[in-house]
């Protein structure tokens, strides 16, 4: 009887450790490059639960940074997509709190927010419950999502086959399949 109790106690301890295992280190400044490397984006002064600063830049002929724009971001992004033309930056998720507020933020000229999507703006409740893995702090919707910048659109191809096209100029969802 005592052995069964100890085994049960060890099992509960192991399971609760797994559930709490969703811990994140403090964020650090990072740089994200565009697909062709013509532009890059720095995330500076990141915070675990608040905004950060962003700097979009390009390199001149001598390899020196030329700032395109600097702005305060609505969050500390987990991932960033940079348009090669330098017209748009899309941030994906909030660091350490994926899949809630600021799941996708599109920035335009001078770092102005064009659209700030929470996950429910992109996916239905049914899609979230059926297709999105959940941990203590996050909903991992973008983990197996392919993001592509295509002729003034951001295209999201989700792992279960859904495709979302967003107009970068307006932030409007152009089409979903």
C-alpha positions in Angstrom: 0.0 0.0 0.0 2.8 2.4 0.9 4.6 1.6 -2.4 1.5 2.4 -4.4 1.1 5.7 -2.6 4.7 6.6 -3.3 4.3 5.7 -7.0 1.1 7.7 -7.2 2.8 10.7 -5.5 5.8 10.4 -7.9 3.5 10.3 -10.9 1.6 13.4 -9.8 4.9 15.2 -9.2 6.2 14.3 -12.6 2.9 15.4 -14.4 2.8 18.7 -12.5 6.4 19.3 -13.5 5.6 18.8 -17.1 2.6 21.2 -16.9 4.8 23.9 -15.3 7.6 23.3 -17.8 6.4 26.2 -19.9 9.0 28.6 -18.7 10.8 31.2 -20.8 14.1 32.9 -20.3 14.3 36.6 -20.3 14.1 38.0 -23.8 17.2 39.3 -25.5 17.7 41.8 -28.3 17.5 40.0 -31.7 17.9 40.7 -35.4 15.7 39.3 -38.2 16.6 39.6 -41.8 14.5 39.8 -44.9 14.5 36.8 -47.3 17.0 38.3 -49.7 18.9 40.1 -46.9 18.3 43.6 -48.2 16.6 44.7 -45.0 16.8 43.7 -41.4 14.9 44.4 -38.2 16.2 44.7 -34.7 14.1 44.1 -31.6 15.6 46.2 -28.8 14.9 46.7 -25.1 12.7 43.6 -25.0 10.5 42.9 -22.0 8.9 39.7 -20.9 5.4 41.1 -20.7 5.5 44.5 -22.4 6.5 46.5 -25.4 9.9 46.7 -27.0 11.5 48.9 -29.6 12.0 48.1 -33.3 14.5 49.4 -35.8 14.1 48.6 -39.5 17.4 49.1 -41.4 19.2 48.4 -44.6 22.9 48.3 -45.5 24.5 50.9 -47.7 27.1 50.2 -50.4 29.8 50.2 -47.6 27.9 47.9 -45.4 26.9 50.6 -42.9 23.4 50.5 -41.4 21.0 53.0 -42.8 17.9 53.3 -40.5 14.6 53.2 -42.4 12.5 53.7 -39.2 12.5 53.3 -35.5 9.3 52.8 -33.4 7.9 51.5 -30.1 6.4 48.1 -30.8 3.1 47.0 -29.2 4.9 43.9 -27.7 8.1 42.0 -27.7 7.7 39.8 -30.8 8.6 36.1 -30.9 9.2 36.1 -34.7 9.5 38.8 -37.3 9.1 38.8 -41.1 10.7 41.6 -43.0 9.7 42.7 -46.5 12.7 43.0 -48.9 11.4 46.4 -50.1 11.4 47.7 -46.5 7.7 48.7 -46.8 6.3 46.2 -44.2 7.3 44.3 -41.1 5.1 41.6 -39.6 5.6 40.4 -36.1 4.3 37.0 -35.0 3.2 36.4 -31.5 4.3 37.9 -28.2 7.4 36.4 -26.7 6.5 34.0 -23.9 2.8 34.4 -24.5 2.2 33.0 -28.0 -1.2 32.9 -29.6 -3.1 35.5 -27.6 -3.0 39.3 -28.0 -0.7 40.5 -30.8 -0.6 37.2 -32.6 0.1 39.0 -35.8 1.0 42.7 -36.1 1.7 44.4 -39.4 3.8 47.6 -39.4 4.0 50.0 -42.3 5.7 53.3 -43.1 7.6 54.8 -40.1 6.6 51.9 -37.9 2.9 52.7 -37.9 0.7 49.8 -36.9 -1.5 48.8 -39.8 -3.3 46.0 -38.1 -2.9 44.2 -34.7 -4.6 40.7 -34.8 -5.4 38.6 -31.8 -5.6 34.9 -32.6 -9.4 35.0 -32.6 -9.2 37.5 -35.5 -7.4 34.9 -37.6 -8.9 31.6 -36.5 -12.3 30.4 -35.3 -12.7 29.0 -31.7 -13.3 25.6 -33.3 -10.1 25.8 -35.3 -8.2 26.9 -32.2 -9.6 24.1 -30.0 -9.1 21.4 -32.7 -5.7 22.4 -34.3 -3.7 24.5 -31.9 -1.5 22.9 -29.2 -1.8 24.6 -25.8 0.7 25.0 -23.0 0.5 26.8 -19.7 1.3 30.2 -21.2 0.9 29.8 -25.0 -1.2 28.6 -27.9 1.2 27.4 -30.5 -0.8 28.2 -33.7 2.2 29.5 -35.7 4.6 26.7 -35.0 3.8 24.7 -38.1 2.6 27.7 -40.2 4.4 28.9 -43.3 4.5 32.6 -43.6 5.2 34.2 -47.0 5.3 37.8 -48.2 3.9 37.8 -51.7 3.2 40.9 -53.8 1.7 43.2 -51.1 0.1 40.2 -49.2 1.1 38.2 -46.2 0.1 34.6 -46.9 -0.3 32.2 -43.9 -0.5 28.5 -44.7 -1.5 26.6 -41.6 -0.6 23.0 -40.9 -4.2 21.7 -41.3 -4.6 23.2 -44.8 -6.2 26.6 -44.1 -4.7 29.5 -46.1 -5.2 33.2 -45.1 -4.2 36.1 -47.3 -3.8 39.5 -45.7 -3.4 42.8 -47.6 -0.4 44.5 -46.2 -1.5 48.0 -47.1 -4.8 47.8 -45.3 -4.4 44.8 -42.9 -7.7 43.4 -44.3 -8.1 39.6 -44.6 -8.3 39.3 -48.4 -9.2 35.6 -48.5 -9.3 32.4 -46.5 -9.5 28.9 -47.9 
